Amino acid sequence: MRLLLVGECRDGRLAAEIAELFGFAARLDAEVSMALAGLADDLPAFDGRLYLADLETYGEFSSGAHKRLVLAAVEREQPDTVVLLHSSYGWDMAPRLAAAMQSAQLSGVVGLDDDGYVVESCNGKMLRTVRPQTPVAVLTVQPGAFKSPAMSGQPEVIAVETLPESAIELVGCRQPEAGVDLTRAEVIVSAGRGVGSAEQVALVEALAKALGGEVGASRQAVDAGWLDRSRQIGTSGQSVSPALYVACGISGAIQHLAGMKGSGFVLAVNTDRDAPIASVADLLVVSDVAEFLPALVEALEKR
Ligand SMILES: Cc1cc2nc3c(=O)[nH]c(=O)nc-3n(C[C@H](O)[C@H](O)[C@H](O)COP(=O)(O)OP(=O)(O)OC[C@H]3O[C@@H](n4cnc5c(N)ncnc54)[C@H](O)[C@@H]3O)c2cc1C
């Protein structure tokens, strides 16, 4: 099997999750090549051909130019499958590529089974196994679903000159206002929907304070307006790797797990002993957060 992986840069660097695309390829025992708008001194380490467009010229998110870069690589490599991250870059690029190649497109692959690709549906509540019916397919891989392998090797770089598409002019990019940086926190106590209300978030804040940590959040807690979006952990939030991660009333959807899978010790507090968070927790306390969190804070303060 031949895969063409599509790389992605953020803030001028190769996105860390790109390594997971190689993990996906390894599971399929596939031969890989890559297309990337990137910088010559920040390339992924692998043995294969790398079709490289200059990041300085084409920018990180110029879908017209990047599409042409990938299509040029597709023409040369004739892959069975084009693989992108399930990120805002991948969401934009995958349908463009699939339309141009008249190929099937699968979004958010989280696993492989004997019959095909496993993708999420209904906001992660259901898994479907699907198989593309076209000779070439385009798919996006959910960050966190496949392990990053140890990267080694040196790609053969093939410089590709692409012309920006005139249909879209990239006027500029700007960063959202700086929020809290949770990436360096040693302890994070996160609130999920199970915390129940904005007022109850105080219980989570009290535990974070007692442990000298930061407060994080699931997307549901952010969408409910209980905590600022800059505290969201997961595929559409921050990726964190604290020594201690406490998940309070968080079910453990794959999009959340993707952002905290690098944590050291994971303590989960949940009323449901079968919640998916149990699969990554070192310790699961089956309890109502309203009972357990104040008791834990009291015990810590006594110490
Ligand atoms: C494209 C996309 C991107 C996404 N990005 C993210 C992301 O970056 N981060 C993210 O978190 N999610 C993300 N999501 C959403 C994700 O799929 C889940 O919906 C979300 O993580 C669920 O949040 P939650 O665990 O707080 O809520 P729920 O799934 O509703 O879970 C609540 C949990 O609390 C427990 N509970 C209820 N009451 C109590 C109580 N009194 N005490 C203790 N436990 C209790 C329940 O048993 C349950 O397990 C994304 C989804 C999509 C489709």
The ligand as an ORCA input file, in Angstrom:
! r2SCAN-3c Opt
* xyz 0 1
  C     -14.430     18.072     15.796
  C     -14.576     17.949     17.283
  C     -13.597     18.491     18.094
  C     -13.716     18.358     19.491
  N     -12.743     18.889     20.280
  C     -12.800     18.671     21.613
  C     -11.763     19.130     22.467
  O     -10.793     19.757     22.052
  N     -11.883     18.877     23.784
  C     -12.941     18.205     24.321
  O     -12.974     18.013     25.546
  N     -13.940     17.788     23.538
  C     -13.901     18.009     22.203
  N     -14.937     17.602     21.429
  C     -16.181     17.136     22.088
  C     -16.123     15.702     22.554
  O     -16.556     14.824     21.529
  C     -17.051     15.485     23.774
  O     -18.357     15.913     23.435
  C     -16.597     16.249     25.017
  O     -15.234     15.992     25.307
  C     -17.438     15.753     26.203
  O     -17.207     16.601     27.294
  P     -17.479     16.086     28.758
  O     -16.689     14.849     29.009
  O     -17.280     17.238     29.681
  O     -19.055     15.807     28.749
  P     -19.884     14.460     28.695
  O     -19.441     13.603     27.551
  O     -21.306     14.831     28.763
  O     -19.466     13.671     30.031
  C     -19.827     14.069     31.302
  C     -19.320     13.010     32.269
  O     -19.559     13.430     33.602
  C     -20.025     12.308     34.364
  N     -20.811     12.842     35.450
  C     -22.114     13.315     35.389
  N     -22.457     13.801     36.599
  C     -21.396     13.633     37.430
  C     -21.138     13.959     38.782
  N     -22.066     14.569     39.544
  N     -19.919     13.660     39.304
  C     -18.967     13.018     38.548
  N     -19.161     12.701     37.252
  C     -20.344     13.029     36.690
  C     -20.786     11.457     33.374
  O     -20.829     10.105     33.812
  C     -19.982     11.629     32.101
  O     -18.975     10.635     31.999
  C     -14.847     17.706     20.052
  C     -15.809     17.163     19.198
  C     -15.683     17.283     17.842
  C     -16.731     16.667     16.961
*
